[in-house]
Amino acid sequence: MKNRTVSRTLIAALVAVGLVGGGSAYAFRGDGACGPQGMERMERMERNPGKFAEKRLEKLHTDLKLSSEQEGAWKTWSDPIRQQTAAMGDMRAEREQMMKLPAPDRMEKMLERMKEHQKKMEAQLAATRSFYGQLNAEQKKTFDAFQPFGGPRGERGGQGGRGGQPRGPAPQQNG
């Protein structure tokens, strides 16, 4: 009786170790947002966020294949994004200054920033809806698939193809 309990406990422990080890190997395989490529992408973005955003916007503009009638809506939609990313370079110094504040003051500043951010997001949402309404079905599909940070994200468990393009559907399992 005692041997059976020990055997079952040992088997359960081995299964648990196998599952945890397998999951860890998958998580640390190095091709996700935390892998070397993801870290390089984040470093490039932090060094020059304006340049990084401009490159991503250029890619989206090219992929959308806009008509001349849609260009005005594109400009209205993309200009605020360009302005915001141009200001991101100053945020690092501002963050360092905030860290010198007492905790309640720092929280108050953060709350003010969040309110400003929400206003900008609401304005950007309105601009996005207006721009999106002028796109045809194929352009909407391209716009929906676009990943602003160019990361490997997609439809299957957060992992996608390279360059911000989502992978296709999961392969069918037989059996």
N, C-alpha and C positions, 0 to 999 in steps of 0.2 A: 504494500500500500504506500509506504513511504517512498519507495523507488519510483513509483508512478507519478507521484506529486512532484518529486525532484525532476523527473524527465520532462513532465509537462511544463514546469517552470523554466527549465533550461531551453526547451524548444521555443517557448513564448519569448524568452529573452533574446535568442538568436534571431527570431523573426523580426523583433523590434529593432535590433541593431542593424539588420539587413535593410529594413525600410528606411531608417534614419540615414544610414550610410549612402544608400542609393539616392535618396532625396537630396542629401548634401552634395553628392557628386554632380547631380543635375543642376543644383542651384549655383555651384561654383565652377561650372564648366567654362566660364570666361567669355561667352559671346553675348551676354545680356547687357543691360544698362550699367551694371557694376563691373563688367569685365574691362579688359584693357582698351577696347575700342570705345566703349561708353565713357570711360574716364578721359580718353583723349578728346572726345567730342565735347565733354563738359569743360575741359581746360581751354579748348579753342573758343568756346562760347564765352567763358569768363574773361579771356584776354581781350576780346573785341566783340562784344555782343551786337553792336550795330552792324559790323561787317558780316557776322554769322547770320543775323536776321535778314540782311539784304540778300545774301546768297540763297537762303531758303525761299524768300519771296520771289526772287528771280526764277527759281526752279518751279514754283507753283504757277507763276505767270506763264512760263513756257508750256507747262503741262496742260494748262487750261485752254490754250489756243483761243484766246478771246477775240471777238470781232471788234471792229473799230467802234461800234455803238456801245460796247461793254467797257471800253477803256476808261471812261469817266467814272463809272461805278468802281472800277478797280482802284483808281487813284484815291477816291473818297474812302474806300475801305482800307487801303494799304498805308496811306500817309500817316495816320495816327500810330500805327504799329512802328513805322520807321522812327517817328519822333520819340516814342516811348523807349525803344531800344537804344537810341542815341543818348538818352538820359541815364541809362543803366550803368554806364561807366562811372558816374559820380556816386553811385549808391554804396560802393565799397567804403569810401571815406565817411560817408554818412553813417554806415553801420558801425564803424570803429568809434565814432563820436557817441553813438547811442550806448555802446557798451560801457562807457564811462559814467553814464547816468545812474542814479539810484533806481532800484527795481520798479517802484511805483511810477516814476517818471518815464522810465523806459517802456513800461506797459502802456502808459497813456499815449506816448508817441506811436507805438505800434498800432494802437487802436485808431488813431488819427490816420495813419497810413492805410489801414484796412478800409476805412470809410472812403478815402480818396480812390483806392484801388477798385472798390465796388462801383463808384461812380464811373470810372473809366471803363470797367467791364460792361456796365449797362449801356454806355454810349457805343462801345465796340460791338455789343450784341445787336443793337439797332442797325449799325452800319453793316454788320454781317448779314442780317436778315434782308436788308435792302439789296446788297450785292448778290446774295444767294438767289434771290427772286429773279434776277436777270440772267441766271445761268440756265443752259439747256440740261437735259437729263444726263448726258455724258459728262458735262462739266461738273455737275453736282456730284456725280460719282467720284470724279477726280478730287474735288474739293473735300468730300467726306473722308477720303482715304489719306489725305495729306496729314503728315505729322510735323507740326511746327518745329520741333527740336531735332527732327531727322533721326530719331531713335528707332531701334528695332522693336517696334510694337506692332501688334496686329490683332487678328481675330482669335487666336488660339492661345489662351493662357498668358497673355502679355508678351508673347514672343512673336516676332514678325520677320519679314525679309529685310534685306539690307536697304539702306537709303530711305527708310521711312515708308516703304511700300509693303502693304500687308501680304501675308502669305495666303494662299488659296485655302479652301476648306480642308479639314483634317482628312487623312486617308481613311478609307473604309476598312473596318476590321472584319475579317472572315472568321466565322465560327463562333 
